[in-house]
Amino acid sequence: MQNVFDILEQRGYIEQLTHEKEMRELFEKESVSFYIGIDPTANSMHIGHFVALMVASILQKAGHRPIILMGGGTAAIGDPSGRTDLRQMLTREQLDANVEAIKKQAERFVSFEGENAAIIVNNKDWLLDLNYIDFMKEIGSKFTVAKMISQECYKNRLETGLTFFEMGYLLLQSYDFLYLHDKYNCKMQIGGNDQWSNIIGGVELIRKIGTEDSYGLTFKLLTNSEGKKMGKTAKGALWLNPEKTSPYEFYQYWRNVADTDVRKILSLLTFLPMEEIDRLSSLEGEKINEAKKTAAYEITKLIHGEEEAKKAEEAANALFSGNGNTENMPTTKIDDTNISIVDALVLTGIAPSKGQARTLISQGGITLNDEKIDDINYKLSDDDFKEGYAIIRKGKKIYHKIEK
């Protein structure tokens, strides 16, 4: 049977790891308990979290046990990794509500039954009652300030004003690993590559205390061929919650990725066998659209279910062929039909700003009800809503319905 480490490597997940030889042997000879952490800073996970869930699912199918850690405690601080400012402070009630929403999403991707059934824990259960003096004596004494501030996760914040409050995040996440190690025999933490400093902190803490069986692994961040994070839309993040990002919008995002990104999303975000991924990603010219359609369908099916994936696919095909099925199209309702085309583009999220909306119009990239708009001062009227709605299209593939 193929070692799951090789599966992760083959599909392109692995970015950094602490002890390759030992980890490969560990996966081979025993069932490993591992954890991924999710800070509930919103009431939904986004596509970046989905990569972690894919890794967790692959590991579980190979016989290992996932521990899904909800950061109800650490989210009160907010991870400074990749930040240039202090994260918004959430109330305890907001965090608790977000935890419950995210739990429901996580339960779709890992199994909570069987010998290696996943468990969900919340670090507020052990962090909120810590005694500061005891914690700093036991845990803080194992970290040096010089090493901490040299970590990548703190570099941006050092220039803009890193607070002592935020510095505590690494200590708390490291303590999470120690707690899970002692209580659940958790031997490994996995996470996105931006979590490397935090993961290393936990591994080193456990080993300093005298236990040698702690390991860390990070996987590649979901970036495009230009190195920019994928999953960013004009409206913001690509959410897993259908109320924040509709299945149609979700499908369309993957349908419109660059040709050079097809292999990556098929490998990281679907369970298709590598032989099929090799075939699809080798297609050229117009045929690469077959691969994009497959990727969009498979990813949408995993997140939203087969029925919603089929609806999104049918809606996209109907619009592309000119049949005009608008039932599953992303929709925005407006009170005033005399809205300017520029305001309409921003309101629907087709353009992130009025400046970019004007640029799209001037470049001929916007149509309204199949009529190209070239006047940046154009105002919609009741005539544009003859059937109660109007259709705005950006380019050839991005559609949005506005209803009065």
C-alpha positions in Angstrom: 0.0 0.0 0.0 1.3 3.4 -1.0 2.6 5.6 2.0 0.3 8.5 2.4 3.3 10.8 2.6 4.0 9.9 -1.0 0.4 10.6 -2.0 0.7 14.1 -0.4 4.0 14.7 -2.2 2.7 13.4 -5.5 -0.3 15.7 -5.4 1.9 18.7 -4.6 0.7 19.5 -1.0 3.9 19.4 0.9 5.9 22.6 1.3 7.9 22.3 4.5 8.3 19.6 7.2 10.3 19.1 10.3 11.5 15.4 10.2 10.9 13.8 6.8 12.5 10.4 7.5 10.8 9.9 10.9 7.4 11.2 9.6 7.5 8.9 6.6 8.2 5.9 8.9 5.6 7.1 11.4 2.8 7.1 8.7 3.9 3.7 7.6 3.8 1.9 11.0 1.0 3.4 13.1 -2.1 5.5 13.1 -1.1 9.1 13.7 -3.2 11.6 15.5 -2.7 15.1 13.9 -4.4 18.4 14.1 -5.3 21.4 12.1 -6.3 24.7 13.6 -9.0 27.0 12.4 -9.5 30.4 14.0 -13.2 31.5 13.9 -12.6 35.0 12.8 -15.6 34.7 10.4 -18.8 32.6 10.4 -17.5 30.6 7.4 -14.3 29.0 6.2 -12.9 30.2 2.9 -11.1 28.3 0.1 -7.7 28.5 1.9 -9.1 26.4 4.7 -10.4 23.8 2.2 -6.8 22.8 1.3 -6.2 21.9 5.0 -9.5 19.9 5.0 -8.4 18.0 1.8 -5.1 17.1 3.5 -7.0 16.0 6.6 -9.4 13.9 4.5 -6.5 12.2 2.7 -4.7 11.4 5.9 -7.8 10.0 7.5 -8.6 7.8 4.6 -5.1 6.4 5.0 -5.9 5.4 8.6 -4.8 8.5 10.6 -6.9 10.5 13.1 -7.8 14.2 12.5 -8.3 16.6 15.4 -10.0 19.8 14.2 -9.1 22.5 16.6 -11.4 25.5 16.8 -9.5 28.6 18.0 -12.2 30.0 20.2 -9.4 31.2 22.5 -6.6 32.2 20.1 -9.0 34.1 17.8 -9.5 36.5 20.7 -5.9 37.7 19.8 -5.8 36.9 16.1 -2.8 35.4 14.3 -0.4 38.2 13.2 1.0 36.0 10.4 0.8 37.9 7.1 -0.8 40.9 8.7 0.3 44.6 8.6 -2.3 45.6 11.2 -4.0 44.4 14.4 -6.9 42.1 13.6 -10.4 43.2 14.5 -11.4 42.2 18.1 -14.4 39.9 18.3 -16.7 39.5 21.2 -17.0 36.1 23.0 -20.5 35.8 21.6 -19.3 36.4 18.0 -16.5 33.9 18.4 -18.9 31.2 19.8 -21.3 31.7 17.0 -18.5 31.5 14.4 -17.2 28.3 16.0 -20.6 26.6 15.6 -21.0 27.7 12.0 -17.5 26.4 11.1 -18.0 23.1 12.9 -20.9 22.3 10.6 -18.7 22.9 7.6 -15.8 20.8 8.9 -18.1 17.9 9.5 -18.7 17.5 5.8 -15.1 16.7 5.0 -13.9 14.3 7.7 -15.6 11.3 9.3 -16.6 11.2 12.9 -17.2 7.5 12.9 -14.9 4.4 12.9 -11.6 3.5 14.5 -9.9 6.8 13.5 -12.9 9.0 14.0 -12.2 12.7 13.9 -12.8 14.9 16.9 -13.5 18.6 17.2 -12.0 20.6 20.1 -12.1 24.2 21.1 -9.0 25.8 22.6 -11.0 28.2 24.7 -11.7 25.2 27.0 -8.1 25.2 28.2 -6.8 28.6 27.3 -9.3 30.9 29.0 -8.6 29.6 32.5 -4.8 29.7 32.3 -3.0 31.5 35.1 -0.7 34.1 33.5 2.2 33.7 35.9 2.2 29.9 35.8 1.8 29.9 32.0 4.8 32.3 31.5 6.9 30.3 33.9 6.1 26.9 32.3 5.8 27.9 28.7 7.1 31.4 28.2 10.5 30.5 29.7 11.0 28.0 26.8 11.0 30.8 24.2 13.6 33.6 23.6 12.4 37.0 22.4 15.3 37.3 19.9 14.2 34.1 18.2 10.5 35.0 18.3 10.9 38.4 16.6 13.1 36.9 13.9 10.2 34.7 12.8 8.5 35.5 9.5 5.1 35.9 11.1 6.3 38.9 13.1 8.4 40.8 10.5 5.6 42.9 8.9 4.1 43.8 12.3 7.5 44.9 13.7 7.5 47.8 11.4 3.9 48.8 12.0 3.7 48.2 15.7 3.7 44.6 17.0 2.0 44.4 20.3 2.9 42.2 23.2 -0.7 40.9 23.0 0.0 39.6 19.5 3.4 38.1 20.4 1.5 35.8 22.8 -0.2 34.1 19.8 2.8 31.9 19.0 3.0 30.8 22.7 -0.6 29.9 22.9 -0.6 28.0 19.6 2.5 26.2 20.7 0.7 25.3 24.0 -2.3 24.0 22.0 0.0 21.4 20.4 1.4 20.5 23.8 -2.0 20.1 25.3 -3.3 18.0 22.4 -0.1 15.9 22.5 -0.5 15.1 26.2 -4.3 14.6 26.2 -4.9 12.9 22.8 -1.5 11.6 21.8 -1.4 14.1 19.0 2.0 13.9 17.3 1.7 16.2 14.4 0.4 19.7 13.4 -0.4 20.5 9.8 -1.2 23.8 8.3 -0.7 26.3 5.5 2.8 27.5 4.8 2.1 30.8 6.5 1.8 28.8 9.7 5.3 27.5 9.7 6.6 29.7 12.5 3.7 28.7 14.8 4.0 25.0 14.0 7.8 25.1 14.6 7.1 26.7 18.0 4.8 23.8 19.1 7.2 21.1 17.8 10.2 22.7 19.6 8.2 23.3 22.8 7.2 19.6 23.1 10.7 18.5 22.4 12.2 20.9 24.9 9.9 19.5 27.5 11.5 16.1 26.8 9.3 14.3 24.3 10.7 13.5 20.9 7.6 12.5 19.0 6.3 15.9 17.7 6.3 16.8 14.1 5.1 19.6 11.8 4.1 19.8 8.2 3.0 22.7 6.0 1.3 22.5 2.6 1.5 24.9 -0.2 -0.7 28.0 -0.1 -3.3 28.2 -2.9 -1.6 30.6 -5.3 -1.8 31.2 -9.0 1.0 31.0 -11.5 1.9 34.6 -10.7 2.3 33.8 -7.0 -0.8 35.6 -5.9 -3.3 34.0 -3.6 -6.2 32.3 -5.3 -9.7 32.7 -4.0 -9.9 36.4 -4.1 -12.9 37.9 -5.9 -14.2 41.5 -6.4 -16.5 40.8 -3.4 -13.6 39.5 -1.3 -12.8 35.9 -0.2 -14.2 32.8 -1.9 -16.3 31.5 1.0 -17.5 27.9 1.6 -20.9 29.3 2.9 -23.4 29.4 0.0 -25.0 32.5 1.5 -21.6 34.4 1.3 -20.5 33.0 -2.1 -23.3 31.3 -4.1 -22.6 27.9 -5.7 -22.8 29.5 -9.1 -20.2 32.2 -8.3 -18.1 29.5 -6.7 -18.3 27.3 -9.8 -17.6 30.2 -12.1 -14.5 31.2 -10.2 -12.9 27.8 -11.0 -14.3 27.7 -14.5 -12.4 30.9 -15.3 -8.9 30.1 -13.8 -5.8 30.6 -16.0 -4.8 27.6 -18.1 -1.5 27.4 -16.2 -3.4 26.9 -12.9 -5.5 23.9 -13.9 -3.1 21.2 -12.8 -2.7 22.8 -9.4 -6.4 23.1 -8.6 -7.1 19.6 -9.8 -4.3 18.2 -7.7 -5.0 20.1 -4.5 -8.8 20.6 -4.5 -10.2 17.3 -6.0 -9.9 13.6 -5.4 -9.5 12.7 -9.1 -6.7 10.2 -9.6 -3.4 11.6 -10.8 -3.7 9.7 -14.1 -6.8 11.7 -15.0 -5.3 14.9 -13.7 -2.3 14.3 -16.0 -4.6 13.8 -18.9 -6.8 16.8 -18.3 -3.9 19.2 -17.5 -2.1 18.2 -20.7 -4.9 19.4 -22.9 -4.1 22.4 -25.0 -6.0 25.3 -26.8 -9.8 25.2 -26.5 -9.7 21.7 -25.1 -8.3 22.9 -21.8 -11.8 24.2 -21.1 -12.8 20.5 -20.6 -10.3 20.4 -17.7 -11.6 23.7 -16.3 -15.2 22.5 -16.4 -14.2 19.2 -14.7 -12.3 21.1 -12.0 -15.2 23.6 -11.4 -17.7 20.8 -11.1 -15.6 18.5 -8.9 -14.6 21.3 -6.5 -18.2 22.7 -6.3 -19.5 19.2 -5.7 -17.2 18.7 -2.7 -18.2 22.0 -1.1 -21.9 22.3 -2.0 -23.0 18.8 -3.0 -23.7 17.2 -6.3 -27.1 18.8 -6.8 -25.8 22.3 -6.5 -22.8 21.5 -8.7 -25.1 20.3 -11.4 -27.3 23.4 -11.1 -24.2 25.7 -11.4 -22.9 23.7 -14.4 -26.3 23.8 -16.2 -26.6 27.6 -15.5 -23.1 28.3 -16.8 -23.7 26.1 -19.9 -27.0 27.8 -20.7 -25.6 31.3 -20.4 -22.6 30.4 -22.5 -24.7 28.9 -25.2 -27.1 31.9 -25.1 -30.1 30.0 -23.7 -30.5 32.6 -20.9 -31.2 30.4 -17.9 -30.9 32.9 -15.1 -32.3 30.8 -12.2 -28.9 30.0 -10.5 -27.2 33.2 -11.5 -25.8 35.4 -8.7 -28.4 38.1 -8.0 -28.5 41.5 -6.4 -31.8 43.2 -5.6 -32.0 47.0 -6.0 -34.6 49.6 -4.9 -33.9 52.2 -7.6 -33.8 51.1 -11.2 -32.3 54.4 -12.2 -28.9 53.3 -10.8 -25.8 54.3 -12.8 -24.0 51.5 -14.6 -20.8 52.3 -12.6 -22.7 52.0 -9.3 -24.3 48.8 -10.5 -20.9 47.2 -11.3 -19.6 48.0 -7.8 -22.9 47.0 -6.1 -22.8 43.6 -7.7 -19.1 43.0 -7.0 -18.3 42.8 -10.7 -15.9 45.7 -10.2 -14.2 46.4 -6.8 -14.2 50.2 -7.3 -15.8 52.9 -9.4 -12.5 53.6 -11.0 -12.1 50.0 -12.2 -15.8 50.0 -13.2 -15.1 53.0 -15.5 -12.0 51.2 -16.9 -14.0 48.1 -17.7 -16.7 50.1 -19.5 -14.2 52.2 -21.5 -12.3 49.0 -22.6 -15.6 47.5 -23.9 -15.7 44.8 -21.3 -19.3 45.3 -20.0 -22.6 44.4 -21.6 -26.2 45.0 -20.3 -28.8 42.7 -21.6 -26.4 41.7 -24.4 -25.9 45.3 -25.5 -22.3 46.6 -25.1 -22.1 49.7 -22.8 -19.5 52.2 -23.8 -20.8 55.3 -21.9 -19.4 55.5 -18.4 -22.3 57.9 -17.5 -25.0 55.4 -18.6 -28.0 55.1 -16.2 -30.3 52.1 -16.1 -34.0 52.7 -16.5 -37.2 50.6 -16.3 -36.7 49.7 -19.9 -33.7 47.7 -18.9 -35.9 45.6 -16.5 -38.6 44.4 -19.0 -38.9 41.0 -17.3 -38.2 42.3 -13.8 -34.5 41.9 -14.1 -31.4 43.0 -16.1 -28.3 41.0 -16.9 -24.8 42.5 -16.6 -22.0 40.6 -18.2 -18.2 41.2 -17.8 -16.3 39.8 -20.7 -17.6 36.5 -22.0 -18.1 34.5 -18.8 -19.0 36.7 -15.7 -22.7 37.2 -15.4 -24.8 38.9 -12.7 -28.6 39.5 -12.5 -30.0 42.6 -10.9 -33.7 42.5 -9.9 -35.9 45.4 -9.0 
